[in-house]
Amino acid sequence: MAELLKIGEKAPDFESVDQDGRPVKLTDFTGKPVIVYFYPADDTPGCTAEACSFRDNITAYEQAGVKVLGISVNTQNSHRKFADKYNLNFTLVVDNSKKIASDYGVLGTRSASRVTYIVGADGKIAYVYPKVSPKDHAPEVMQKLRELKLVN
């Protein structure tokens, strides 16, 4: 695995599609904080727990004006099935070229590692979670957003 991005670095832009085939670019969200969370695979126990944590807390993120992007190297079809099965209400970004994971330093041998980046409204890395406990991750990230004064 390459080196993780550091706080203060510009977050690499990316262009891909979501679970519905809609285009997604990081720069679409300039001016607001973005959670860019990488996870190994759709519909596996840890990844499901993490996704459901964001699902269950998405209202707080939306009210704070924060966009949540889940990224793995799975296909659009896999993301769509995962989103449907667990009623996921946020964007899953397709990275089957593995370029996004590589640019963010999270690409392992076969998949992305479980790493979360908080990208500030200025497009720079505001915080990095190199190790993530999936179950309670969403509330933990929201607390960090408040501590960093990125949200009220």
C-alpha positions as CSV (number, residue, x, y, z in Angstrom):
1,M,0.0,0.0,0.0
2,A,1.2,3.5,-0.9
3,E,1.6,6.2,1.7
4,L,-1.7,7.8,2.9
5,L,-2.4,11.5,2.1
6,K,-1.4,13.9,4.8
7,I,-3.5,16.6,6.5
8,G,-3.2,19.8,4.5
9,E,-2.5,18.1,1.2
10,K,-4.9,18.8,-1.7
11,A,-7.4,15.9,-2.1
12,P,-6.9,14.3,-5.5
13,D,-9.9,15.0,-7.8
14,F,-11.6,12.1,-9.4
15,E,-14.2,11.4,-12.0
16,S,-16.3,8.3,-11.9
17,V,-20.0,7.2,-11.6
18,D,-22.1,6.2,-8.7
19,Q,-24.3,3.2,-8.1
20,D,-26.9,4.6,-10.5
21,G,-24.4,5.5,-13.2
22,R,-24.6,9.2,-12.5
23,P,-21.3,11.1,-12.9
24,V,-19.4,12.0,-9.7
25,K,-16.4,14.3,-9.3
26,L,-14.9,15.4,-6.1
27,T,-14.9,19.0,-7.4
28,D,-18.7,18.9,-7.6
29,F,-18.6,19.4,-3.8
30,T,-16.1,22.2,-3.6
31,G,-17.2,24.6,-0.8
32,K,-18.5,22.0,1.5
33,P,-16.8,19.3,3.6
34,V,-16.8,15.8,2.1
35,I,-16.3,12.4,3.8
36,V,-14.4,10.2,1.4
37,Y,-14.4,6.7,2.9
38,F,-12.8,3.8,1.3
39,Y,-13.9,0.2,2.1
40,P,-12.7,-3.2,0.9
41,A,-15.9,-4.8,-0.6
42,D,-19.6,-4.5,-1.0
43,D,-21.8,-6.7,1.3
44,T,-19.1,-8.0,3.6
45,P,-19.6,-7.8,7.4
46,G,-17.4,-4.9,8.3
47,C,-18.2,-2.9,5.1
48,T,-21.9,-3.4,5.7
49,A,-21.6,-2.2,9.3
50,E,-19.7,0.9,8.2
51,A,-22.2,1.7,5.4
52,C,-25.2,1.2,7.7
53,S,-23.5,3.5,10.3
54,F,-23.4,6.2,7.6
55,R,-26.9,5.4,6.5
56,D,-28.3,5.7,10.0
57,N,-26.6,9.0,10.5
58,I,-27.0,10.6,7.1
59,T,-29.6,13.1,8.2
60,A,-27.0,14.8,10.5
61,Y,-24.5,14.9,7.7
62,E,-27.1,16.4,5.2
63,Q,-28.2,19.0,7.8
64,A,-24.6,20.0,8.3
65,G,-24.0,20.3,4.5
66,V,-21.5,17.4,4.4
67,K,-21.4,15.0,1.4
68,V,-20.6,11.3,2.1
69,L,-18.9,9.3,-0.6
70,G,-18.2,5.6,-0.1
71,I,-15.6,4.2,-2.5
72,S,-14.5,0.6,-3.3
73,V,-13.1,-1.1,-6.3
74,N,-16.4,-3.0,-6.9
75,T,-18.5,-2.5,-10.0
76,Q,-21.6,-0.2,-10.5
77,N,-23.8,-3.3,-10.5
78,S,-22.3,-4.5,-7.2
79,H,-22.8,-1.1,-5.6
80,R,-26.4,-0.9,-6.8
81,K,-27.2,-4.3,-5.2
82,F,-25.4,-3.3,-2.0
83,A,-27.3,0.0,-1.8
84,D,-30.6,-1.7,-2.5
85,K,-30.1,-4.6,0.0
86,Y,-29.3,-2.2,2.9
87,N,-31.3,0.9,1.8
88,L,-28.1,3.0,1.6
89,N,-29.0,6.6,1.1
90,F,-25.7,8.1,0.1
91,T,-23.3,7.9,-2.9
92,L,-21.2,4.9,-3.6
93,V,-18.5,5.7,-6.1
94,V,-17.3,3.1,-8.6
95,D,-13.5,2.6,-8.7
96,N,-13.0,-0.6,-10.6
97,S,-10.0,0.9,-12.4
98,K,-8.5,1.3,-8.8
99,K,-7.2,4.7,-9.8
100,I,-9.0,6.6,-7.0
101,A,-7.8,4.2,-4.3
102,S,-4.3,4.4,-5.7
103,D,-4.3,8.2,-5.8
104,Y,-5.4,8.3,-2.2
105,G,-2.8,5.8,-1.1
106,V,-5.3,3.1,0.1
107,L,-4.9,0.5,-2.6
108,G,-4.0,-2.9,-1.2
109,T,-3.3,-6.0,-3.3
110,R,-6.9,-6.7,-4.4
111,S,-9.0,-4.0,-2.9
112,A,-9.0,-0.6,-1.1
113,S,-8.1,-0.5,2.6
114,R,-10.6,0.8,5.2
115,V,-9.5,4.4,5.4
116,T,-11.5,7.6,5.8
117,Y,-10.6,11.1,4.8
118,I,-12.3,14.3,5.8
119,V,-11.9,16.8,2.9
120,G,-12.5,20.4,4.0
121,A,-14.5,22.9,2.0
122,D,-11.2,24.1,0.6
123,G,-10.5,20.7,-1.0
124,K,-7.7,19.9,1.3
125,I,-7.4,16.9,3.6
126,A,-8.6,18.0,7.1
127,Y,-8.3,14.7,8.8
128,V,-7.3,11.0,8.1
129,Y,-8.6,7.9,9.8
130,P,-5.9,5.3,8.9
131,K,-7.7,2.7,11.0
132,V,-11.5,2.5,11.2
133,S,-13.8,0.7,13.6
134,P,-16.8,0.2,11.2
135,K,-19.7,0.0,13.6
136,D,-19.6,3.4,15.2
137,H,-17.6,5.3,12.5
138,A,-20.2,7.7,11.3
139,P,-20.9,9.3,14.7
140,E,-17.1,9.4,15.3
141,V,-16.5,11.3,12.0
142,M,-19.3,13.8,12.8
143,Q,-17.7,14.5,16.2
144,K,-14.4,15.1,14.5
145,L,-16.1,17.5,12.0
146,R,-17.4,19.5,14.9
147,E,-14.0,19.5,16.7
148,L,-12.3,20.7,13.5
149,K,-15.0,23.4,13.3
150,L,-15.9,22.3,9.8
151,V,-19.6,22.1,10.8
152,N,-21.7,23.6,13.6
